[in-house]
Amino acid sequence: MSANQVFEDAKWIIEALENQGHHAYFVGGSVRDYLMDKHISDVDITTSALPEEVESIFDKTLPIGKEHGTIIVLGSGQQFEVTTFRKDGDYVDHRRPTSVQFVTDLYEDVARRDFTMNAIAMDKSYQLHDYFNGLKDINNKIIKAVGTPIDRMEEDALRIMRGVRFQAQTGFNIDDETKEAMSQSAHLLDKIAIERIVVELKKMISGNYVYHIIQTMKDMAIFKYIPFFKNSNLETIFIPQHSNFELWIASLCYIYHLELSSLNHLKISNKEKHEIISYYNLFNEFENRNISKVEMTSMIYNYGNNKVNKVIQFIYENNQSLNIQFHPTIMNTILVNEIYDKLPIYDKSDLSINGQIIMNEFNKNGGPWIKDILNKVEQAVILNKVNNTQNELIEWVRENVEI
């Protein structure tokens, strides 16, 4: 697919709006990424048409976000966000405007956006409407707020996190005045829902230029105002170069000896908590420098080779901060994969016996004893002490487990 194919696929929407006497442009992240020669997954369109007019022009629409001017237009198996030019009312809580006013001027619409590189509009002929020199800032690799920086940050403090996230993703420098405004407004992050901040943190930590933000975060002391981080009184924060959110948070818990209950401050899903705790447990297991083959096998069975390999790589890259050392000939991805491939089972459900079979065989009612037996059988199988056949497993239980 060519770089501009996504725009070509959406051009019919702009043409339909123009045919009815309205103005319409591509805008936002898709234009920014196009100018930076990055992958574009979808496009946003801004228009002078009111939401009701957009609905009347297109056959298939969804009124999602209509109160804010956004209509979803459906066509050819795709959906496109079409939003009316607007300007925001006052931001009384540093999170969202108290009102939205629809306007007819493109300038007013882009003037409300966060950074100049996100405030560039482009028409169907790929001509730019760049009122704030966003292209110049992209070429100069600068992240700069639209208009007066302190106003932009105080309007919506999440823009502070977005600025840092963009730096981690692009490697750009943050404009001095913008950075100063972000620093002065950092305390307003207290007003932002942690769920919104976590979204930015996830994108930030997976950026290709994370090392660019280490000094930025230190200068701004942003973490002093973010739950989990501020509750843990972390003055300096370990920021790895290559990570995902769960692995990063697990490493913080390990390095700074944080209680796992502090994860509740992040308001993340139970699945994400489980992932973090798994990584955290692996760090603690790797702390034992003399891991035996039996311990390795159990570890790889319990966590899977992919997760174990991720932690190995993470430790190699960050051993100075983690202070975990093991010999690469004893623990490495080749050995981990070999052990994993030779496992006789990969889950307890793979066992050739279950609770019902055990109750029938030993003529006893159910109870906690069954779980205890299955756990022992599971360990015996993965350590190759017994073959995973029903007869051999029953015989092993008779000989090795007191019932």
C-alpha positions as CSV (number, residue, x, y, z in Angstrom):
1,M,0.0,0.0,0.0
2,S,1.4,3.4,-0.9
3,A,2.0,6.0,1.8
4,N,-1.0,8.1,0.7
5,Q,-3.5,5.2,0.1
6,V,-5.3,5.8,3.3
7,F,-6.0,9.4,2.1
8,E,-7.1,8.2,-1.3
9,D,-9.5,5.8,0.3
10,A,-11.1,8.6,2.3
11,K,-11.0,11.3,-0.4
12,W,-14.6,10.6,-1.4
13,I,-15.8,11.9,1.9
14,I,-14.1,15.2,1.4
15,E,-15.5,15.4,-2.2
16,A,-19.0,14.7,-1.0
17,L,-18.8,17.4,1.6
18,E,-17.3,19.9,-0.9
19,N,-20.1,19.1,-3.4
20,Q,-22.6,20.3,-0.8
21,G,-20.7,23.6,-0.4
22,H,-18.7,22.7,2.7
23,H,-15.0,22.8,3.4
24,A,-13.2,19.6,4.6
25,Y,-9.6,18.6,5.3
26,F,-7.5,15.8,6.7
27,V,-6.1,16.8,10.0
28,G,-4.2,15.6,13.1
29,G,-2.0,12.6,13.6
30,S,-2.5,11.1,10.1
31,V,-1.2,14.3,8.4
32,R,1.7,14.5,10.9
33,D,2.7,10.8,10.3
34,Y,2.3,11.3,6.5
35,L,4.8,14.2,6.7
36,M,7.1,12.1,8.8
37,D,6.9,9.2,6.4
38,K,5.5,6.9,9.1
39,H,2.8,4.2,8.9
40,I,-0.8,5.6,8.9
41,S,-3.6,3.3,10.0
42,D,-6.6,5.7,9.8
43,V,-7.4,9.3,9.0
44,D,-9.5,12.0,10.7
45,I,-11.4,14.6,8.7
46,T,-12.5,18.1,9.9
47,T,-15.2,20.0,8.2
48,S,-17.3,23.2,8.2
49,A,-20.5,21.0,8.0
50,L,-22.5,20.7,11.1
51,P,-23.1,17.2,12.5
52,E,-26.7,17.1,11.2
53,E,-25.4,18.1,7.8
54,V,-22.8,15.4,7.8
55,E,-25.6,12.9,8.6
56,S,-27.8,14.1,5.8
57,I,-25.0,13.9,3.2
58,F,-23.9,10.3,3.9
59,D,-26.1,7.2,3.8
60,K,-24.5,5.3,6.7
61,T,-23.4,7.2,9.8
62,L,-23.0,6.6,13.5
63,P,-23.7,9.6,15.9
64,I,-20.8,8.6,18.2
65,G,-19.5,11.8,19.8
66,K,-22.1,13.9,18.1
67,E,-22.4,16.3,21.0
68,H,-18.7,17.2,20.4
69,G,-19.2,17.4,16.6
70,T,-18.0,14.0,15.6
71,I,-19.9,11.7,13.2
72,I,-18.6,8.3,12.1
73,V,-19.1,7.8,8.4
74,L,-19.2,4.2,7.2
75,G,-18.3,3.1,3.7
76,S,-16.6,0.1,1.9
77,G,-15.9,-1.8,5.1
78,Q,-14.2,1.2,6.7
79,Q,-15.2,4.0,9.1
80,F,-14.0,7.5,9.2
81,E,-14.3,10.2,11.9
82,V,-15.7,13.4,10.6
83,T,-15.7,16.3,13.0
84,T,-17.1,19.8,12.7
85,F,-14.7,22.8,13.0
86,R,-15.0,23.8,16.6
87,K,-13.4,25.8,19.4
88,D,-13.4,24.8,23.0
89,G,-14.9,26.8,25.9
90,D,-13.1,27.3,29.2
91,Y,-11.2,24.5,30.8
92,V,-12.2,24.8,34.4
93,D,-10.9,21.5,35.6
94,H,-7.7,21.3,33.5
95,R,-9.2,18.2,31.8
96,R,-12.0,19.0,29.4
97,P,-13.8,22.1,28.1
98,T,-17.0,23.1,29.7
99,S,-18.5,23.7,26.2
100,V,-17.8,23.2,22.5
101,Q,-18.7,25.8,19.9
102,F,-19.0,24.9,16.3
103,V,-17.3,27.4,13.9
104,T,-16.8,27.8,10.2
105,D,-13.1,28.8,10.2
106,L,-10.4,26.1,9.9
107,Y,-7.9,28.3,11.8
108,E,-10.0,28.4,14.9
109,D,-10.3,24.6,14.8
110,V,-6.6,23.9,14.6
111,A,-5.8,26.7,17.1
112,R,-7.3,24.6,19.9
113,R,-4.9,21.6,19.3
114,D,-2.0,20.7,21.5
115,F,1.2,20.8,19.4
116,T,2.1,22.4,16.1
117,M,2.8,19.1,14.4
118,N,-0.7,18.0,15.2
119,A,-2.3,21.2,14.0
120,I,-1.6,20.8,10.3
121,A,-4.6,20.3,7.9
122,M,-4.3,18.9,4.4
123,D,-6.8,19.1,1.6
124,K,-7.6,16.4,-0.9
125,S,-4.9,17.6,-3.2
126,Y,-2.3,17.2,-0.5
127,Q,-1.9,21.0,0.0
128,L,-1.1,21.9,3.6
129,H,-2.8,24.5,5.7
130,D,-0.2,25.1,8.3
131,Y,-1.0,28.1,10.4
132,F,1.5,27.4,13.2
133,N,4.5,26.2,11.2
134,G,4.1,22.6,12.2
135,L,6.0,21.3,9.1
136,K,8.9,23.5,10.0
137,D,8.9,22.1,13.6
138,I,8.7,18.6,12.2
139,N,11.7,19.3,10.0
140,N,13.6,20.8,12.9
141,K,12.5,17.9,15.1
142,I,10.9,20.2,17.7
143,I,7.8,19.6,19.8
144,K,6.1,23.0,20.3
145,A,2.8,23.9,21.8
146,V,0.2,25.7,19.6
147,G,0.0,29.4,20.6
148,T,0.9,30.2,24.2
149,P,2.3,27.0,25.8
150,I,1.2,27.7,29.4
151,D,-2.4,28.2,28.1
152,R,-2.3,24.8,26.3
153,M,-1.0,22.9,29.3
154,E,-3.3,24.5,31.8
155,E,-6.3,23.8,29.6
156,D,-5.6,20.1,29.6
157,A,-2.8,18.8,31.7
158,L,-2.8,15.5,29.9
159,R,-0.9,17.4,27.1
160,I,2.1,17.3,29.4
161,M,2.1,13.5,29.2
162,R,1.4,13.6,25.5
163,G,4.4,15.9,24.9
164,V,6.7,13.4,26.7
165,R,5.1,10.5,24.9
166,F,5.7,12.2,21.5
167,Q,9.4,12.8,22.5
168,A,9.7,9.1,23.3
169,Q,8.2,8.2,20.0
170,T,9.9,10.7,17.7
171,G,13.2,11.5,19.4
172,F,12.4,15.2,18.9
173,N,13.4,17.9,21.4
174,I,10.8,19.8,23.3
175,D,10.8,23.5,22.7
176,D,12.2,25.4,25.7
177,E,9.1,27.6,26.3
178,T,6.8,24.5,25.9
179,K,9.0,22.5,28.3
180,E,8.9,25.3,30.8
181,A,5.1,25.4,30.6
182,M,4.9,21.6,31.0
183,S,7.1,21.8,34.1
184,Q,5.1,24.7,35.6
185,S,1.9,22.8,35.0
186,A,3.0,19.4,36.1
187,H,1.2,19.7,39.4
188,L,-2.1,19.7,37.4
189,L,-1.6,16.1,36.6
190,D,-3.3,15.5,39.9
191,K,-6.5,16.5,38.2
192,I,-6.2,13.9,35.4
193,A,-7.7,10.5,35.7
194,I,-5.0,7.9,36.1
195,E,-6.5,5.8,33.4
196,R,-5.8,8.5,30.8
197,I,-2.2,8.9,32.1
198,V,-1.6,5.2,31.9
199,V,-2.6,5.2,28.2
200,E,0.1,7.8,27.6
201,L,2.7,5.9,29.7
202,K,2.1,2.7,27.7
203,K,2.8,4.5,24.5
204,M,5.7,6.4,26.0
205,I,7.6,3.3,27.4
206,S,7.3,1.5,24.1
207,G,8.7,4.4,22.1
208,N,11.9,4.0,20.0
209,Y,13.5,7.0,21.7
210,V,12.8,6.5,25.3
211,Y,16.3,7.6,26.3
212,H,15.4,11.1,25.1
213,I,12.8,11.5,27.9
214,I,15.0,10.5,30.9
215,Q,16.3,14.0,31.4
216,T,12.9,15.5,30.5
217,M,11.2,13.5,33.2
218,K,13.9,14.3,35.7
219,D,13.7,18.1,35.0
220,M,9.9,18.2,35.2
221,A,9.6,15.9,38.2
222,I,6.4,14.7,36.6
223,F,6.2,11.4,38.6
224,K,5.6,13.4,41.8
225,Y,2.1,14.0,40.6
226,I,1.1,10.5,39.2
227,P,-0.5,7.9,41.4
228,F,1.5,4.7,42.1
229,F,4.7,6.7,41.5
230,K,3.9,9.5,44.0
231,N,2.5,7.0,46.5
232,S,5.8,5.2,46.4
233,N,7.8,8.3,47.0
234,L,10.1,7.7,44.1
235,E,12.5,10.6,43.6
236,T,14.2,9.1,40.6
237,I,12.6,6.6,38.3
238,F,14.3,3.8,36.4
239,I,13.3,4.1,32.7
240,P,14.4,1.2,30.5
241,Q,15.3,1.6,26.8
242,H,13.3,-1.4,25.5
243,S,10.2,-2.5,27.4
244,N,6.5,-2.7,27.6
245,F,4.3,-1.2,30.3
246,E,3.9,-4.3,32.4
247,L,7.5,-5.3,32.4
248,W,8.6,-1.7,33.3
249,I,6.2,-1.5,36.2
250,A,7.3,-5.0,37.5
251,S,10.9,-3.8,37.4
252,L,10.0,-0.7,39.4
253,C,8.3,-2.9,42.0
254,Y,11.5,-5.1,42.1
255,I,14.1,-2.4,42.2
256,Y,12.4,-0.1,44.7
257,H,10.9,-2.9,46.8
258,L,7.3,-1.7,46.3
259,E,4.3,-3.5,47.7
260,L,2.3,-5.2,44.9
261,S,-0.8,-3.7,46.5
262,S,0.5,-0.3,45.2
263,L,-0.6,-1.5,41.7
264,N,-4.1,-0.6,42.7
265,H,-3.2,3.1,42.3
266,L,-2.8,2.5,38.5
267,K,-6.4,1.3,38.1
268,I,-5.3,-1.2,35.5
269,S,-7.1,-4.5,34.6
270,N,-6.7,-7.7,36.6
271,K,-5.1,-9.2,33.5
272,E,-2.5,-6.4,33.5
273,K,-1.9,-6.9,37.2
274,H,-1.4,-10.6,36.7
275,E,1.2,-9.9,34.0
276,I,3.1,-7.4,36.2
277,I,3.1,-9.9,39.1
278,S,4.4,-12.7,36.8
279,Y,7.3,-10.5,35.7
280,Y,8.0,-9.4,39.2
281,N,8.1,-13.1,40.4
282,L,10.5,-13.9,37.6
283,F,12.8,-11.1,38.7
284,N,12.9,-12.6,42.2
285,E,13.5,-16.1,40.8
286,F,16.4,-14.9,38.7
287,E,17.9,-13.3,41.8
288,N,19.0,-16.8,42.8
289,R,22.3,-17.0,40.9
290,N,22.5,-20.8,41.2
291,I,19.3,-21.8,39.5
292,S,19.1,-25.6,39.2
293,K,17.9,-27.4,36.1
294,V,14.8,-28.5,38.0
295,E,14.0,-24.9,39.0
296,M,14.6,-23.7,35.5
297,T,12.2,-26.3,34.1
298,S,9.5,-25.4,36.6
299,M,10.0,-21.7,35.9
300,I,9.7,-22.2,32.1
301,Y,6.7,-24.4,32.5
302,N,4.9,-22.0,34.9
303,Y,5.6,-18.8,32.9
304,G,6.3,-19.9,29.3
305,N,9.4,-19.5,27.2
306,N,8.3,-16.1,25.7
307,K,7.9,-14.4,29.1
308,V,11.1,-16.0,30.5
309,N,13.1,-14.9,27.4
310,K,11.7,-11.3,27.7
311,V,12.9,-11.1,31.3
312,I,16.4,-12.6,30.4
313,Q,16.8,-9.9,27.7
314,F,15.5,-7.2,30.0
315,I,18.1,-8.2,32.7
316,Y,20.9,-8.3,30.2
317,E,20.0,-4.8,29.0
318,N,19.5,-3.3,32.5
319,N,21.6,-5.4,34.8
320,Q,23.2,-2.3,36.4
321,S,19.8,-1.1,37.7
322,L,18.4,-4.5,38.5
323,N,21.6,-5.9,40.0
324,I,20.7,-9.4,38.9
325,Q,23.5,-11.4,37.4
326,F,23.7,-15.0,36.0
327,H,26.0,-16.7,33.7
328,P,24.8,-16.6,30.1
329,T,25.8,-20.2,29.4
330,I,23.5,-21.3,32.3
331,M,20.5,-19.1,31.4
332,N,20.0,-18.0,27.8
333,T,17.2,-18.1,25.2
334,I,18.5,-21.1,23.4
335,L,18.5,-23.2,26.5
336,V,15.1,-21.8,27.6
337,N,13.6,-22.8,24.2
338,E,15.1,-26.2,24.3
339,I,13.7,-26.9,27.8
340,Y,10.3,-25.6,26.7
341,D,10.2,-27.7,23.5
342,K,11.0,-30.8,25.5
343,L,8.2,-30.3,28.1
344,P,5.9,-33.3,28.2
345,I,2.9,-31.0,29.0
346,Y,2.2,-27.3,28.8
347,D,-0.8,-27.1,31.1
348,K,-2.4,-29.1,33.9
349,S,-5.3,-29.8,31.6
350,D,-2.8,-31.9,29.5
351,L,-2.5,-34.5,32.2
352,S,-4.0,-37.9,31.5
353,I,-5.8,-38.0,34.8
354,N,-8.2,-35.5,36.4
355,G,-10.1,-35.2,39.7
356,Q,-12.9,-37.6,38.6
357,I,-10.5,-40.3,37.6
358,I,-8.6,-40.0,41.0
359,M,-11.9,-40.1,43.0
360,N,-13.0,-43.2,41.1
361,E,-9.6,-44.9,41.4
362,F,-9.3,-44.3,45.1
363,N,-13.0,-44.5,45.9
364,K,-13.0,-41.2,47.8
365,N,-15.2,-38.1,47.8
366,G,-13.9,-34.9,46.5
367,G,-12.0,-32.4,48.5
368,P,-8.7,-30.3,48.7
369,W,-6.7,-33.6,48.6
370,I,-7.5,-33.9,44.9
371,K,-5.8,-30.5,44.1
372,D,-2.8,-31.5,46.1
373,I,-2.4,-34.8,44.2
374,L,-2.8,-33.1,40.8
375,N,-0.2,-30.5,41.8
376,K,2.3,-33.3,42.7
377,V,1.5,-35.2,39.6
378,E,1.9,-32.1,37.4
379,Q,5.4,-31.5,38.9
380,A,6.4,-35.1,38.5
381,V,5.4,-35.1,34.8
382,I,7.2,-31.9,33.8
383,L,10.4,-33.2,35.6
384,N,10.1,-36.5,33.7
385,K,9.7,-38.5,36.8
386,V,6.7,-40.3,35.3
387,N,5.2,-40.7,31.8
388,N,1.9,-38.9,31.2
389,T,-0.3,-42.0,30.8
390,Q,-3.3,-42.7,33.0
391,N,-2.0,-46.1,34.3
392,E,1.5,-44.8,35.1
393,L,0.2,-41.7,36.8
394,I,-2.2,-43.7,39.0
395,E,0.6,-46.1,39.9
396,W,2.9,-43.2,40.6
397,V,0.3,-41.7,43.0
398,R,0.0,-45.0,44.8
399,E,3.7,-45.2,45.3
400,N,4.5,-41.6,46.1
401,V,1.5,-39.9,47.6
402,E,-0.1,-40.6,51.0
403,I,-3.8,-40.5,50.5
